[in-house]
Each structure stands twice: as structure tokens, then as C-alpha cells.
Amino acid sequence: MTPVDLRSDTVTRPTDAMREAMRAADVGDDVYGEDPTVDALQRRLADDLGFEAGLFVPSGTQSNLLALLAHCERGDEYLVGMDAHTYKFEGGGAAVLGSIQPQPIVQADDGSLPLDRVAAAIKPIDPHFARTRLLALENTWHGRTLPLDYLRQASALARDRGLGIHLDGARLFNAAVACDVPAREIARHFDTVSVCLSKGLGAPVGSVLVGPHALIGKARRWRKVCGGGWRQAGMLAAACLHALDHHVDRLADDHARAARLAQRLADIDGPTVLGQHTNMVFVDVPVDRLRALDAHLRDAGIRISIGTLPTLRLVTHLDVDDAGIERTADAFARFFATR
Ligand SMILES: *Cc1c(COP(=O)(O)O)cnc(C)c1O
């Protein structure tokens, strides 16, 4: 029985073709700037997204951290969503390592930072205040895409007020596929963009930060400070290039499967489907049945993550096929048919 792992799109394993691309990769010492495959990946994403330069890093967390460190100095602050990854889920890295203060903003339901709240949070230049330097957005956020019109307005506000603007685009390509636009149409509203290759795109490791030469140069220096120098990382970059060539368009399949799963779960008496956005389905189940549901699904070869809240996040990806979706829905139906 093929396992169906809906905990996250980070659980994908490299395909045989991706492993072959990794095996065949031309490599060198990237600290000397001599890994041709790392260079090719950095150039490829910079070109595709419309930026001067790119920097390959091990994780999205490091990519975002380096962006914050590149944009902001000690005593500066960045405006960020209260539930954004760069505020809530990155260990406070910008504060710990950069003495950069986050100014969290309560987000709207679609994940956007209401621009009146953003404008009101920009501090006057005065010794009392941290210097507001950066607006950080996230797209997709909990699977939701930010409207292109909103991005235009956010970017105009940032430019007008002299702020930099960074995108945590861990799932930028999911957003682009869902909005049916090239990814650069989203990226063009930002000074720097971080993209994860290790989520729905299916690479085992890797994120790329893109931006102008000056900021990427600073980020490269901070990567070294954070211990993040690579040697023959071309084998990993080859997996990322393979993902860009073969796994972008197919994200639409993940979105369709998430929609199918949401539709099937909505027909079951018990769970309440809250919504489906790109490759994520959010569903409430009675808290007192969470553990039993988890055990029941495990027996059926299905993995989910449960916490203490009623809401489950089910994530589709490269390693979940149509049969996996039907099996999951069938297992939910069997569970809720019995009390
Ligand atoms: C996963 C994720 C990150 C961080 O990526 P890692 O590679 O896990 O460090 C950043 N932002 C968002 C929105 C993410 O989903």
C-alpha cells in the first residue's frame, strides 16, 4: 500500500529522474564560486523572475533571514504579518541574529496586510523609534494567493515611503500557477524574493533568494556569517533545476487534487471543510476525535498532522496521486460512519 502523506509538501522524495540529474551534475567548490550547477540555478531563477542575481541556500528560513539581514541593520524594523512565517515560524532569527525588530500587523483573512495598517505602523524618523525599513509579505499564505492588484498597491506604498519590500515566496510557483500568470508577474513587485524548491516542487533541499546585486552580495556575506557556505552543492542545485524544468506546471494537478479532496470531505457528515486554497485543504474535526482519527488513518496508510486545535491542514504534492485522494476520502468516510 503506497503511503499517503498529507502533513506537508516538504515530504516529497526525489524522483528517479531527479536522482539521475543529481548523479550527472557537474560540480565544483562553490565557496570559490566554481560550482557550475549552482551558478546555473542562481542565474536561472534570477532570469526567470526578473532579477539581477540569485543565491542558493539550504532552507527557506535561511533565505528569508538573509533577506532581512540584507535589507535591515541593527535597530531597524520590518513590517510583517502576525501569522507570517518570517515572523512566527523562524525562531525569531532576525531579532536574535540581526537585532532587527519585527512590527507584526494583523492580517486580513486572505493573508494580506491591510495597507492602512501598514501605513499607520511606519514610524516617524525620531530617536524614540526603530527605523522602519522593510515590508515583508508572503504568497501563498496558508495556500491563499495575494491578488495582483494588492501586490501593486503594497509595492507602491513601500516605494512611496522609502521601504524595501521582500516576498517570502516559499510557494511562489503555486501562486503563479493558481493565478495563471508567469511567476515574474508576482515577483516584479518586490526587491527580493525567496523561493523554496523543497516544497511542492519536490527537490530534497534548497531555496533561492533573488534580488539586485547589492542585496544579494550582502546576503552572501551573511550566509557565510551564518555558516552557510556550500562546497560541491551542484548535486543539490541539479535537483532544483530538474524541479524547475519538470515540476512547475504539474502544481495544477496538486491544486485539482486538493479541490477533489475538499469536495469529497464536504460530502461526509462529521468533518467541516473550511476551505481549499491551492494545494491545501483546511478542515475542522471534533477535537475529541482527533487522536482516534489519526490512528484510523495511520492504519489505512495515511499520515496527517494533528495538534490541539480542531483544524487540520491537508497538503497535496508530487507524491500524492488520484488514488491517494480517493483512499483518504474513503478512510475519512469510514471513520465518521462509526461513532
Ligand atoms: C516552509 C516555509 C518557509 C521555510 O522554509 P524551510 O525550507 O522549511 O526553512 C518559509 N516560508 C513559508 C511560507 C514556508 O511555508
The ligand as an ORCA input file, in Angstrom:
! r2SCAN-3c Opt
* xyz 0 1
  C       8.398     26.267      4.567
  C       8.295     27.725      4.570
  C       9.400     28.530      4.822
  C      10.738     27.981      5.283
  O      11.276     27.010      4.511
  P      12.243     25.903      5.164
  O      12.957     25.384      3.975
  O      11.346     24.914      5.827
  O      13.144     26.596      6.117
  C       9.239     29.894      4.752
  N       8.064     30.440      4.457
  C       6.971     29.699      4.213
  C       5.693     30.379      3.867
  C       7.041     28.319      4.266
  O       5.951     27.587      4.050
*
